[in-house]
Amino acid sequence: MLDRVRFSRVFDFPGVAEAVAEFTAILEEKDQIHQQENNAEENNISQGIADTEDEMESNLSSEEARISDDHTHSPKNNNEPPKRSQASMIVIDNIANVVGPMMTKSQVQGHAMLASFLRSLHRLTEHRHICTLLVNTAVGLRSQNARYHRRADDQVSVFALTPGKPALGKHFAYLVDTSIFLSTLPRSKEDADIAYGDLHDGRSFDRVGVVEVLKDRNGTREGRWSVFTVEDGAELQSIFL
């Protein structure tokens, strides 16, 4: 499994851009190798056709040779797209850690550089049919100030008791195809009583994962949500099944 995964460890935004550019160059280099192999295969096929035609001309009449020539020179499949080196997924974890310091220095310049990078990443994703996952950070999860009240724009979840919002601001959601928010909630009423009740004494309780669509480029899935559990540390199972 690990021989099919490529890791790049970076510490800043230029490092992320460089890693994606290097990844793109690797795919393009493999494309050239595949193209050379395809060209060599086509040359071998053409040579085989030429040898076959020489043999047929010595045994067939001129009319038969003409008909045979029409069939042997028909293209194999002109509509077949060229073979490309494929990758299944790109995961950048965590995008906020490298973009945040850049935003702190200059928010305007940071947004411009991030938008330019995401446009190029979007083109790569569409061209290669890759699933690209940008892991963001949630901020404003808890406040130690008892007098603190969340503002209306701090609430992004459809569940009132789910705090936090994605980092990098609202504009980031408009730069990606789909913005998804992950959180957890108590599994049952009894679990909610332990988590939020006045008698909460630190007892443990069961939680379930919640996935919500905050933004969708097509505008057809915003506001949708579902609940899931994680089985065997990897497999997601909907609790509605």
VMD Tcl script that draws the C-alpha trace (Angstrom):
set ca {
  {0.00 0.00 0.00}
  {2.73 2.47 0.98}
  {4.52 1.99 -2.35}
  {1.49 3.63 -3.98}
  {1.63 6.71 -1.74}
  {3.99 9.68 -2.09}
  {4.66 11.95 0.90}
  {6.02 15.49 0.77}
  {6.84 17.23 4.04}
  {6.70 21.02 3.80}
  {6.71 23.85 6.31}
  {5.38 26.90 4.45}
  {3.14 27.91 1.55}
  {5.93 28.07 -1.08}
  {6.80 24.51 -0.06}
  {3.24 23.37 -0.77}
  {3.25 25.05 -4.19}
  {6.63 23.47 -4.98}
  {5.43 20.01 -3.92}
  {2.36 20.24 -6.18}
  {4.51 21.46 -9.08}
  {6.92 18.55 -8.56}
  {3.99 16.13 -8.47}
  {2.66 17.58 -11.73}
  {6.09 17.27 -13.37}
  {6.28 13.58 -12.37}
  {2.92 12.88 -14.01}
  {3.93 14.73 -17.18}
  {7.20 12.78 -17.35}
  {5.28 9.52 -17.09}
  {2.96 10.75 -19.82}
  {5.94 11.18 -22.13}
  {7.12 7.65 -21.38}
  {3.65 6.27 -22.13}
  {3.53 8.27 -25.36}
  {6.89 6.86 -26.46}
  {5.66 3.34 -25.69}
  {2.48 3.94 -27.68}
  {4.47 5.29 -30.62}
  {6.75 2.25 -30.57}
  {3.73 -0.06 -30.47}
  {2.12 1.75 -33.41}
  {5.37 1.48 -35.40}
  {5.49 -2.26 -34.76}
  {1.89 -2.63 -35.91}
  {2.59 -0.58 -39.06}
  {5.62 -2.75 -39.84}
  {3.52 -5.87 -39.38}
  {0.85 -4.50 -41.74}
  {3.47 -3.68 -44.36}
  {4.90 -7.21 -44.21}
  {1.41 -8.67 -44.50}
  {0.64 -6.51 -47.52}
  {3.82 -7.64 -49.29}
  {2.84 -11.25 -48.78}
  {-0.74 -10.69 -49.92}
  {0.30 -8.87 -53.09}
  {2.14 -11.94 -54.25}
  {-0.97 -14.13 -53.90}
  {-3.98 -11.87 -54.48}
  {-5.32 -10.20 -57.57}
  {-5.12 -6.44 -57.85}
  {-8.82 -6.08 -56.90}
  {-8.46 -8.31 -53.85}
  {-5.34 -6.40 -52.81}
  {-7.23 -3.10 -53.05}
  {-10.07 -4.38 -50.84}
  {-7.61 -5.82 -48.34}
  {-5.70 -2.54 -48.29}
  {-8.89 -0.66 -47.35}
  {-9.36 -2.86 -44.30}
  {-5.78 -3.03 -43.06}
  {-5.34 0.75 -43.11}
  {-8.44 1.49 -41.05}
  {-7.47 3.28 -37.81}
  {-7.51 1.28 -34.63}
  {-9.54 3.86 -32.69}
  {-9.04 7.55 -33.38}
  {-11.54 8.50 -30.69}
  {-9.62 6.77 -27.91}
  {-8.03 9.41 -25.63}
  {-4.27 9.23 -25.04}
  {-3.20 7.25 -22.03}
  {-2.29 9.43 -19.06}
  {-0.57 8.70 -15.79}
  {-3.24 8.82 -13.14}
  {-3.29 9.64 -9.45}
  {-6.35 8.97 -7.32}
  {-6.07 11.63 -4.65}
  {-4.10 14.64 -3.39}
  {-4.31 15.42 0.33}
  {-2.90 18.65 1.78}
  {-2.91 18.46 5.57}
  {-3.10 21.08 6.92}
  {-3.66 23.99 4.54}
  {-4.36 26.47 7.37}
  {-0.97 25.87 8.99}
  {0.92 27.12 5.94}
  {-1.54 29.79 4.78}
  {-2.20 31.31 8.21}
  {1.25 32.90 8.70}
  {1.07 34.32 5.16}
  {-2.33 35.87 5.92}
  {-0.96 37.41 9.12}
  {1.75 39.30 7.23}
  {-0.54 40.61 4.49}
  {-4.13 39.45 4.20}
  {-4.65 40.94 0.73}
  {-1.47 39.44 -0.70}
  {-2.13 36.17 1.10}
  {-5.62 35.83 -0.40}
  {-4.26 36.62 -3.87}
  {-1.52 33.98 -3.64}
  {-3.94 31.41 -2.21}
  {-6.51 32.08 -4.95}
  {-3.86 31.73 -7.68}
  {-2.58 28.47 -6.19}
  {-6.06 26.98 -5.84}
  {-6.93 27.87 -9.44}
  {-3.88 25.97 -10.70}
  {-4.67 23.09 -8.35}
  {-8.24 23.05 -9.65}
  {-7.00 22.80 -13.25}
  {-4.75 19.88 -12.29}
  {-7.64 18.20 -10.48}
  {-9.99 18.48 -13.46}
  {-7.36 17.56 -16.06}
  {-6.28 14.43 -14.20}
  {-9.67 13.60 -12.65}
  {-8.16 13.65 -9.16}
  {-9.98 13.93 -5.85}
  {-8.17 16.77 -4.05}
  {-8.72 17.12 -0.30}
  {-7.64 20.29 1.54}
  {-7.78 19.78 5.31}
  {-8.64 23.01 7.11}
  {-8.70 23.89 10.81}
  {-11.76 24.75 12.93}
  {-11.43 27.83 15.14}
  {-13.56 29.29 17.93}
  {-14.40 25.88 19.34}
  {-14.48 26.94 22.98}
  {-14.07 30.12 24.99}
  {-12.81 30.30 28.55}
  {-14.57 33.63 28.99}
  {-17.98 33.03 30.56}
  {-19.21 36.39 29.22}
  {-18.30 35.47 25.65}
  {-21.21 35.10 23.24}
  {-20.77 33.82 19.73}
  {-21.68 36.17 16.94}
  {-24.17 35.14 14.29}
  {-21.44 34.73 11.64}
  {-19.51 32.44 14.00}
  {-22.27 29.83 13.73}
  {-21.82 27.76 10.58}
  {-23.32 24.45 11.71}
  {-27.03 23.73 11.48}
  {-26.74 22.39 15.04}
  {-26.84 25.18 17.61}
  {-24.67 23.27 20.08}
  {-21.87 22.70 17.55}
  {-19.32 25.52 17.98}
  {-16.50 26.52 15.68}
  {-16.06 27.56 12.08}
  {-13.47 26.83 9.38}
  {-10.26 28.85 9.50}
  {-9.05 31.06 6.61}
  {-12.31 33.01 6.55}
  {-15.44 32.82 4.43}
  {-13.64 33.52 1.15}
  {-11.84 30.18 1.29}
  {-15.14 28.31 0.85}
  {-15.67 30.08 -2.50}
  {-12.28 28.92 -3.81}
  {-13.07 25.19 -3.59}
  {-15.77 23.03 -5.15}
  {-17.26 21.80 -1.89}
  {-16.67 22.93 1.69}
  {-17.40 20.24 4.28}
  {-17.54 20.73 8.07}
  {-16.88 17.77 10.39}
  {-17.90 17.70 14.03}
  {-19.20 15.34 16.71}
  {-22.42 15.23 18.73}
  {-23.74 13.03 21.56}
  {-25.22 9.83 20.17}
  {-28.40 9.62 22.24}
  {-30.55 11.69 24.61}
  {-28.81 10.10 27.58}
  {-25.43 11.04 26.10}
  {-26.67 14.60 25.53}
  {-27.80 14.84 29.16}
  {-24.30 13.89 30.27}
  {-22.60 16.26 27.81}
  {-24.78 19.34 28.25}
  {-26.77 18.75 31.44}
  {-26.31 20.54 34.75}
  {-25.18 17.30 36.36}
  {-22.26 16.82 33.99}
  {-19.59 15.22 36.17}
  {-16.96 14.29 33.60}
  {-18.49 10.92 32.78}
  {-17.76 9.55 29.35}
  {-20.47 9.34 26.70}
  {-20.85 8.08 23.14}
  {-20.45 10.44 20.20}
  {-21.21 10.23 16.49}
  {-19.58 12.08 13.64}
  {-21.50 14.73 11.72}
  {-20.66 15.85 8.18}
  {-22.24 19.05 6.83}
  {-21.97 20.72 3.42}
  {-21.32 24.42 4.05}
  {-20.70 25.52 0.46}
  {-21.14 23.85 -2.89}
  {-20.00 25.29 -6.21}
  {-23.14 23.98 -7.92}
  {-25.36 25.24 -5.10}
  {-27.33 21.99 -4.88}
  {-25.98 20.42 -1.68}
  {-25.57 23.32 0.73}
  {-27.11 22.67 4.13}
  {-27.19 18.90 3.74}
  {-25.81 16.78 6.55}
  {-25.45 13.17 7.68}
  {-24.31 11.26 10.74}
  {-21.72 8.49 10.75}
  {-19.57 6.27 12.91}
  {-16.05 4.99 12.23}
  {-15.67 1.22 12.14}
  {-12.29 -0.49 12.54}
  {-10.54 2.89 12.51}
  {-11.12 3.51 8.81}
  {-14.55 2.59 7.42}
  {-17.38 5.12 7.65}
  {-20.81 3.73 8.41}
  {-24.03 5.76 8.27}
  {-26.11 5.23 11.41}
  {-29.27 5.69 9.32}
  {-28.72 2.36 7.53}
}
mol new
graphics top color blue
foreach p $ca { graphics top sphere $p radius 0.5 }
foreach p [lrange $ca 0 end-1] q [lrange $ca 1 end] { graphics top cylinder $p $q radius 0.2 }
display resetview
